[in-house]
Amino acid sequence: MSSDSTPTSGIALARTYWTRIVRPLLLTRWPHLDHAAGRVGQGSDVLGLDDEISRDHD
């Protein structure tokens, strides 16, 4: 959940983690490495369909 108690989607959390943690680490270690990121899986969060109930599993 965000600081204002609004539920945060799984894809938003993954994007924030990538932006704040993973990408800076990659760029520090390998600044000229071409890279990409994606969310893989079969859950509703991957499709952008997560809701209040589907956030508690898988």
QUIQUI-V54529 format. One record per residue. RES is the residue in one small letter. PSI is psi in whole degrees, -180 to 180 (* if undefined). BURIAL is 1 if it has 9 or more other ideal C-beta (glycine too) atoms within 8 Angstrom, else 0. Layout:
res = <RES,RES>
psi = <PSI,PSI>
burial = <BURIAL,BURIAL>
//
This chain:
res = <m,s,s,d,s,t,p,t,s,g,i,a,l,a,r,t,y,w,t,r,i,v,r,p,l,l,l,t,r,w,p,h,l,d,h,a,a,g,r,v,g,q,g,s,d,v,l,g,l,d,d,e,i,s,r,d,h,d>
psi = <147,174,-21,16,14,129,140,135,157,-39,-35,-40,-44,-42,-43,-43,-46,-48,-43,-31,-61,-52,-48,-37,-45,-46,-30,-45,-42,77,-22,9,125,135,164,164,151,158,123,140,-173,4,167,-28,-32,-36,-4,22,13,147,-173,-38,-42,-10,-15,6,159,*>
burial = <0,0,0,0,0,0,0,0,1,1,1,0,1,1,0,0,1,1,0,0,0,0,1,0,0,1,0,0,0,0,0,0,0,0,0,0,0,0,1,0,0,0,1,0,1,1,0,0,0,1,0,0,0,1,1,0,0,0>
//
